[in-house]
Amino acid sequence: MTINDAKQRIQSAIDQYGAHAAPAIDLVINEVRSDLGRETANDLISEFDLELLYQILPTEFE
């Protein structure tokens, strides 16, 4: 997965499911964490304001 693929999938889920997009977005974020790392996933969470809109929390760094 690339960052652009992830952004497109997140935006598509928001457009398609609106307020109920959290499960679909969570799957994308988990895949991003696995493929591209926690920092990239956290950047996407911030960029799309997913914490506020969907309660999808960034990963804390140890």
Rosetta blueprint (number, residue, H / E / L):
1 M L
2 T L
3 I H
4 N H
5 D H
6 A H
7 K H
8 Q H
9 R H
10 I H
11 Q H
12 S H
13 A H
14 I H
15 D H
16 Q H
17 Y H
18 G H
19 A H
20 H H
21 A L
22 A H
23 P H
24 A H
25 I H
26 D H
27 L H
28 V H
29 I H
30 N H
31 E H
32 V H
33 R H
34 S H
35 D H
36 L H
37 G L
38 R H
39 E H
40 T H
41 A H
42 N H
43 D H
44 L H
45 I H
46 S H
47 E H
48 F L
49 D L
50 L H
51 E H
52 L H
53 L H
54 Y H
55 Q L
56 I L
57 L L
58 P L
59 T L
60 E L
61 F L
62 E L
